Amino acid sequence: MSKTRSASGARSASTRAERASTGYLITNAARASAYYLRDAARGWPVARQLSDIPTSPRELSAEWLTAALCADVHGAAVEDFDVPYAHNGTTGRFALRVGYNRIGHDAGLPEHLFAKSTRTFRQRIFLGFAKMLSGETTFFTKLRPHLNIEAPLGYYGADDQKRSYRSVCLMEDVSETKGAQFLQPVEPVGRAEIEDLIADLATMHGQFWDSPMVRENGLRDQFAIVSWSDSLLSFRGRSHVGVKRAASVIPTAILDRTDEIFDGVMRCLLLDRDKPQTLLHGDPHAGQLYRTREGRIGLVDWQAVMRGRWVHDFSYTVCTSLGVEDRSAWDRELLELYLERLDEAGGEAPSLADAWLEYRQHAFYNYIAWVFTMGRAAYQPEYQPDEYSLAIIERAANAIVDLDSFSALPR
């Protein structure tokens, strides 16, 4: 197949969803708006029963928390709670300190929690349209219990994908329970830290390798997510905007090749659909990492959890978290470590040569994801501060050049 025909096929595949997107946008935006305005007019009613979905601290009650946290301990009840802090980003986020009656306390029910929700209308529209509301709920309530990795525990989650786009997820506050310190994307990850993280990713991928659990829990594959995002949010178009904003950190060799890179993403994802898939974190960059008081590295923010090819998480982690020189010096050894751990965890590890080829191909997505983040429109939430985006774009852009990713694409 010629390069021209391959690119054309990738573009056609990435835009097929556009035929239905206009009607979807209008219908669902109107419905979500109606629910949001109704709740605002009612003064944001307090949640009392489990069928309610509170999205802010002012909507919480001891009754609702009892229903969400005490269902498995007869007689346990929440007596009081406090919200030490709250802030907004792609989601609404707030810490919770929960006090129980003696039964709940003696049962060891969680006292230090962290909540994520769709509090604002913009959060609801973005995550609802992207069909990402249920990501963390699915991971923490259905998949996390099967994993022995460093990540928060989950306690409760609910969402309304069909109507209001409300969502809430309660999880462990690792800053309190494990003394966790969160890493900053502007600071490259060190060798011991990246090895710890890569080993956990391999463990997760191996445990869910080609697993029916991943498909049965409704997780979409990466190709569907990127195609849908392109049709609804102009993934390709906003990437061009991001490239202009981040031009100072992008090598000139790829500065004008945004369309080719986006087409490369779609071509690789089409190839992935015929290969074994597994559970993916989806967005494992340095800003999602924490270090426990014992020195373990863990991952938070499982909102973008999906199913897809192992190499997505590996490539994304290595190319966005490591400094340019460190990535160039360590990536082959890290890949060898990953493949060894993947095999031990039950995955079907490809040969090193085949894995290296996939790694080179998948460098495209890491770059596109972050120039899209940098190119956000006014109607989108601020996904990340620009200084974070610029640091990661520089790393991801240089990886494409260093790995000669264009020559790794099938012809």
C-alpha positions as CSV (number, residue, x, y, z in Angstrom):
1,M,0.0,0.0,0.0
2,S,1.4,3.4,-0.9
3,K,2.1,6.1,1.7
4,T,-0.6,8.3,0.1
5,R,-3.3,5.7,0.2
6,S,-2.4,4.7,3.8
7,A,-2.7,8.3,5.0
8,S,-6.0,8.7,3.1
9,G,-7.4,5.6,4.7
10,A,-6.3,6.8,8.1
11,R,-8.0,10.2,7.6
12,S,-11.2,8.5,6.4
13,A,-11.2,6.2,9.4
14,S,-10.7,9.1,11.8
15,T,-13.6,11.1,10.4
16,R,-16.4,8.6,9.9
17,A,-17.9,9.4,13.3
18,E,-18.5,13.0,12.1
19,R,-21.7,12.0,10.3
20,A,-23.5,11.5,13.6
21,S,-21.5,14.0,15.7
22,T,-23.6,17.1,15.1
23,G,-26.9,15.5,16.1
24,Y,-25.2,13.9,19.1
25,L,-23.7,17.2,20.2
26,I,-27.0,19.2,19.9
27,T,-29.2,16.6,21.6
28,N,-26.8,15.8,24.5
29,A,-25.7,19.4,25.1
30,A,-29.4,20.5,25.4
31,R,-30.2,17.6,27.8
32,A,-27.2,18.2,30.0
33,S,-27.9,22.0,30.0
34,A,-31.4,21.4,31.1
35,Y,-30.3,19.2,34.1
36,Y,-27.6,21.6,35.0
37,L,-29.9,24.6,35.0
38,R,-32.5,22.7,36.9
39,D,-30.1,21.8,39.7
40,A,-28.8,25.4,39.8
41,A,-32.3,26.7,40.1
42,R,-33.0,24.3,43.0
43,G,-29.9,25.5,44.8
44,W,-27.9,22.3,44.2
45,P,-29.9,19.8,46.3
46,V,-28.1,17.8,48.9
47,A,-27.7,14.1,48.1
48,R,-29.5,11.8,50.6
49,Q,-29.8,8.4,48.9
50,L,-27.4,6.3,46.9
51,S,-29.2,7.0,43.6
52,D,-28.2,10.7,43.9
53,I,-24.9,11.8,42.5
54,P,-23.3,14.6,44.4
55,T,-20.8,16.6,42.4
56,S,-19.6,19.2,45.0
57,P,-19.0,19.3,48.8
58,R,-22.1,21.3,49.4
59,E,-24.2,18.4,48.0
60,L,-22.8,15.9,50.4
61,S,-24.6,14.5,53.4
62,A,-23.8,12.0,56.2
63,E,-26.7,10.0,54.9
64,W,-25.3,9.7,51.4
65,L,-21.8,8.9,52.6
66,T,-23.2,6.2,54.8
67,A,-25.0,4.6,51.8
68,A,-21.8,4.8,49.7
69,L,-19.2,3.7,52.3
70,C,-21.0,1.5,54.9
71,A,-23.1,-0.9,52.8
72,D,-20.9,-3.9,53.7
73,V,-20.7,-3.3,57.4
74,H,-24.0,-3.8,59.2
75,G,-24.7,-1.0,61.7
76,A,-21.9,1.3,60.5
77,A,-22.7,4.9,59.8
78,V,-21.0,8.2,58.9
79,E,-21.5,10.6,61.8
80,D,-19.6,13.6,60.4
81,F,-17.3,14.7,57.6
82,D,-15.0,17.6,56.7
83,V,-13.7,19.0,53.4
84,P,-10.2,20.4,53.9
85,Y,-9.8,21.7,50.4
86,A,-11.3,21.7,46.9
87,H,-10.2,22.8,43.5
88,N,-11.2,22.5,39.8
89,G,-9.4,21.2,36.7
90,T,-10.6,18.8,34.1
91,T,-12.7,17.5,37.0
92,G,-13.8,18.9,40.4
93,R,-11.6,17.5,43.2
94,F,-11.9,17.7,46.9
95,A,-10.5,15.9,50.0
96,L,-12.8,14.3,52.5
97,R,-12.2,13.4,56.2
98,V,-14.9,11.0,57.4
99,G,-15.9,10.2,60.9
100,Y,-17.8,7.0,61.7
101,N,-19.7,5.6,64.6
102,R,-17.9,2.9,66.7
103,I,-19.0,0.1,64.4
104,G,-17.6,1.8,61.3
105,H,-14.4,2.9,63.1
106,D,-13.8,-0.6,64.5
107,A,-14.3,-2.1,61.0
108,G,-11.5,0.1,59.6
109,L,-13.7,1.9,57.1
110,P,-11.7,4.6,55.2
111,E,-11.4,8.0,56.9
112,H,-9.1,9.8,54.4
113,L,-10.7,10.0,51.0
114,F,-10.3,12.0,47.8
115,A,-13.3,12.7,45.5
116,K,-13.4,13.5,41.8
117,S,-16.6,14.8,40.1
118,T,-18.1,16.7,37.2
119,R,-18.9,19.8,39.2
120,T,-19.0,22.5,36.4
121,F,-21.0,22.5,33.2
122,R,-17.8,22.6,31.1
123,Q,-16.5,19.5,32.9
124,R,-19.7,17.7,32.3
125,I,-19.8,18.6,28.6
126,F,-16.1,17.7,28.0
127,L,-16.1,14.3,29.8
128,G,-19.6,13.5,28.9
129,F,-19.1,14.1,25.2
130,A,-15.8,12.2,25.3
131,K,-17.6,9.3,27.0
132,M,-15.1,9.3,29.8
133,L,-17.4,9.7,32.8
134,S,-17.2,6.1,33.8
135,G,-13.5,5.6,33.4
136,E,-12.5,5.9,37.1
137,T,-15.7,4.3,38.4
138,T,-15.0,1.2,36.3
139,F,-11.4,1.0,37.2
140,F,-11.7,1.6,40.9
141,T,-14.8,-0.5,41.5
142,K,-14.3,-3.4,39.1
143,L,-10.7,-3.7,38.0
144,R,-8.5,-2.2,40.8
145,P,-9.4,-5.0,43.3
146,H,-7.7,-7.5,41.0
147,L,-4.4,-5.6,40.8
148,N,-1.3,-5.7,43.1
149,I,0.2,-2.3,41.9
150,E,0.9,1.0,43.6
151,A,-2.3,3.0,43.0
152,P,-5.1,4.4,45.2
153,L,-7.8,2.1,46.4
154,G,-11.4,2.9,45.2
155,Y,-14.4,3.0,47.5
156,Y,-17.4,4.1,45.4
157,G,-18.3,5.6,42.0
158,A,-21.4,6.5,40.0
159,D,-22.1,8.4,36.8
160,D,-25.0,9.4,34.6
161,Q,-23.7,9.1,31.0
162,K,-27.2,9.1,29.5
163,R,-28.7,12.3,30.9
164,S,-27.1,14.8,33.2
165,Y,-23.4,13.9,32.9
166,R,-23.1,14.0,36.6
167,S,-20.3,11.8,38.1
168,V,-18.5,11.2,41.4
169,C,-15.8,8.8,42.4
170,L,-14.4,8.3,46.0
171,M,-10.9,6.9,46.4
172,E,-8.1,6.7,48.8
173,D,-6.3,9.9,49.6
174,V,-2.7,8.6,49.3
175,S,-1.3,11.9,50.5
176,E,-2.6,11.1,53.9
177,T,-2.6,7.3,54.0
178,K,0.9,6.8,52.4
179,G,2.5,10.2,52.8
180,A,2.5,10.6,49.0
181,Q,4.2,13.5,47.3
182,F,3.1,14.2,43.8
183,L,5.7,14.6,41.0
184,Q,5.7,17.7,38.8
185,P,5.9,17.2,34.9
186,V,8.6,19.8,34.6
187,E,10.9,17.6,36.6
188,P,12.1,14.5,34.7
189,V,11.6,11.1,36.4
190,G,14.7,9.3,37.6
191,R,15.9,5.8,36.7
192,A,14.8,3.9,39.8
193,E,11.4,5.7,39.6
194,I,10.8,4.9,36.0
195,E,11.7,1.2,36.5
196,D,9.3,0.9,39.4
197,L,6.5,2.4,37.3
198,I,7.3,0.3,34.2
199,A,7.2,-2.8,36.3
200,D,3.8,-2.0,37.6
201,L,2.5,-1.3,34.1
202,A,3.8,-4.6,32.9
203,T,2.1,-6.3,35.9
204,M,-1.2,-4.7,35.0
205,H,-1.0,-5.4,31.3
206,G,0.0,-9.0,31.9
207,Q,-2.9,-9.6,34.4
208,F,-5.5,-8.2,31.9
209,W,-3.8,-9.5,28.7
210,D,-6.6,-10.2,26.2
211,S,-8.9,-10.5,29.1
212,P,-12.7,-10.7,28.7
213,M,-13.0,-8.5,31.8
214,V,-11.6,-5.5,29.9
215,R,-14.2,-5.9,27.1
216,E,-17.1,-6.8,29.3
217,N,-16.7,-3.7,31.4
218,G,-17.4,-1.5,28.5
219,L,-14.0,0.1,28.0
220,R,-13.5,1.5,24.6
221,D,-10.4,0.9,22.5
222,Q,-8.0,3.7,21.8
223,F,-8.9,4.0,18.1
224,A,-12.5,4.6,19.0
225,I,-11.5,7.2,21.5
226,V,-9.2,9.2,19.2
227,S,-11.7,9.0,16.3
228,W,-14.5,10.2,18.5
229,S,-12.4,13.0,20.0
230,D,-11.4,14.1,16.5
231,S,-15.0,14.3,15.3
232,L,-16.3,16.1,18.4
233,L,-13.4,18.2,19.6
234,S,-11.3,18.6,16.4
235,F,-8.4,16.6,17.7
236,R,-6.5,17.2,14.5
237,G,-7.4,20.9,14.2
238,R,-6.6,21.8,17.8
239,S,-3.3,19.9,17.5
240,H,-2.3,22.4,14.7
241,V,-3.2,25.3,17.2
242,G,-1.0,23.6,19.9
243,V,1.9,23.3,17.6
244,K,1.8,27.0,16.9
245,R,1.7,27.8,20.6
246,A,4.5,25.3,21.4
247,A,6.7,26.0,18.4
248,S,9.7,27.2,20.5
249,V,10.2,23.7,21.9
250,I,9.5,21.6,18.8
251,P,12.4,20.5,16.5
252,T,12.2,22.1,13.1
253,A,12.3,18.6,11.5
254,I,8.7,17.9,12.6
255,L,7.3,21.4,13.1
256,D,5.3,21.4,9.8
257,R,4.4,17.7,9.8
258,T,1.4,17.8,12.1
259,D,-1.0,16.1,9.6
260,E,1.5,13.4,8.8
261,I,2.0,12.7,12.5
262,F,-1.8,12.6,13.2
263,D,-2.2,10.2,10.2
264,G,0.6,8.1,11.7
265,V,-1.3,7.9,15.0
266,M,-4.4,6.6,13.2
267,R,-2.5,4.1,11.1
268,C,-0.8,2.6,14.2
269,L,-4.1,2.4,16.0
270,L,-5.7,0.6,13.1
271,L,-2.9,-2.0,13.2
272,D,-3.4,-2.4,16.9
273,R,-7.0,-3.5,16.5
274,D,-5.9,-6.9,15.1
275,K,-3.5,-7.5,18.0
276,P,-4.0,-8.7,21.6
277,Q,-5.3,-5.8,23.8
278,T,-5.1,-5.2,27.5
279,L,-6.1,-2.7,30.2
280,L,-4.4,0.7,29.7
281,H,-4.1,3.6,32.1
282,G,-4.3,5.8,29.0
283,D,-2.5,8.9,30.3
284,P,0.5,7.9,32.4
285,H,2.6,11.1,32.3
286,A,4.7,12.5,35.1
287,G,1.9,14.7,36.4
288,Q,0.0,11.5,37.3
289,L,2.7,10.1,39.5
290,Y,3.3,10.1,43.2
291,R,6.0,8.9,45.5
292,T,5.1,7.2,48.8
293,R,7.0,7.6,52.0
294,E,8.6,4.2,51.3
295,G,9.7,5.4,47.9
296,R,7.2,3.6,45.7
297,I,6.0,5.3,42.5
298,G,2.2,5.1,41.9
299,L,-0.3,6.3,39.3
300,V,-3.4,8.4,39.9
301,D,-6.1,9.8,37.6
302,W,-7.6,6.8,35.9
303,Q,-10.2,8.8,34.0
304,A,-8.8,7.9,30.6
305,V,-8.6,4.2,31.3
306,M,-9.2,2.2,28.1
307,R,-8.3,-1.0,26.3
308,G,-5.6,-1.2,23.7
309,R,-2.1,-2.3,22.9
310,W,0.5,-2.5,25.7
311,V,2.9,-0.2,23.9
312,H,0.7,2.8,24.4
313,D,1.3,3.0,28.1
314,F,5.0,2.0,27.8
315,S,5.7,4.6,25.1
316,Y,3.7,7.3,26.6
317,T,5.3,6.9,30.0
318,V,8.9,6.7,28.7
319,C,8.6,9.5,26.1
320,T,6.7,12.0,28.3
321,S,8.2,11.4,31.8
322,L,12.0,11.1,31.0
323,G,14.3,13.9,30.0
324,V,15.4,13.7,26.3
325,E,18.9,12.5,27.1
326,D,17.7,10.0,29.7
327,R,15.1,8.5,27.4
328,S,17.6,8.1,24.7
329,A,20.1,6.3,27.0
330,W,17.6,4.1,28.9
331,D,14.6,3.3,26.7
332,R,16.0,0.0,25.2
333,E,16.9,-1.3,28.7
334,L,13.6,-0.2,30.0
335,L,11.8,-2.1,27.2
336,E,13.8,-5.2,28.1
337,L,12.7,-4.9,31.7
338,Y,9.1,-4.3,30.7
339,L,9.0,-7.4,28.4
340,E,10.5,-9.6,31.1
341,R,7.9,-8.4,33.7
342,L,5.0,-8.7,31.2
343,D,5.9,-12.3,30.5
344,E,6.0,-13.0,34.2
345,A,2.6,-11.5,34.7
346,G,0.9,-13.6,32.1
347,G,1.2,-11.5,29.0
348,E,2.5,-12.6,25.6
349,A,5.6,-10.6,25.3
350,P,6.7,-9.9,21.7
351,S,10.3,-10.2,20.6
352,L,12.6,-7.3,21.5
353,A,12.9,-6.4,17.8
354,D,9.1,-6.4,17.3
355,A,8.5,-4.5,20.5
356,W,11.1,-1.9,19.6
357,L,9.4,-1.3,16.2
358,E,6.0,-0.8,18.0
359,Y,7.6,1.6,20.4
360,R,9.0,3.7,17.6
361,Q,5.6,3.8,15.9
362,H,3.7,4.8,19.0
363,A,5.8,7.9,19.7
364,F,3.4,9.8,17.4
365,Y,0.5,9.7,19.8
366,N,2.4,11.1,22.8
367,Y,3.2,14.2,20.8
368,I,-0.3,14.7,19.3
369,A,-2.0,14.2,22.7
370,W,0.0,17.1,24.2
371,V,-0.1,19.6,21.4
372,F,-3.9,19.0,21.5
373,T,-3.7,19.8,25.2
374,M,-1.8,22.9,24.4
375,G,-4.2,23.8,21.7
376,R,-7.4,23.7,23.8
377,A,-10.2,25.9,22.8
378,A,-12.0,28.4,25.1
379,Y,-14.9,26.0,25.7
380,Q,-12.6,23.3,27.0
381,P,-11.3,23.0,30.5
382,E,-7.6,23.8,31.2
383,Y,-6.3,20.3,31.1
384,Q,-2.7,21.2,32.3
385,P,-0.8,24.4,32.9
386,D,1.1,25.5,29.8
387,E,4.5,25.0,31.5
388,Y,3.7,21.4,32.0
389,S,2.5,21.0,28.4
390,L,5.6,22.6,27.0
391,A,8.0,20.4,29.0
392,I,6.2,17.2,27.9
393,I,5.8,18.4,24.2
394,E,9.6,19.0,24.0
395,R,10.3,15.4,25.3
396,A,7.7,13.8,23.0
397,A,8.7,15.8,19.9
398,N,12.4,14.9,20.3
399,A,11.4,11.2,20.7
400,I,9.8,11.2,17.3
401,V,13.0,12.6,15.8
402,D,15.4,10.4,17.7
403,L,13.5,7.2,17.0
404,D,13.0,8.1,13.4
405,S,9.4,7.1,13.8
406,F,8.3,8.0,10.3
407,S,10.5,5.2,8.9
408,A,8.9,2.8,11.3
409,L,5.5,3.1,9.7
410,P,4.4,0.3,7.4
411,R,4.5,1.2,3.7
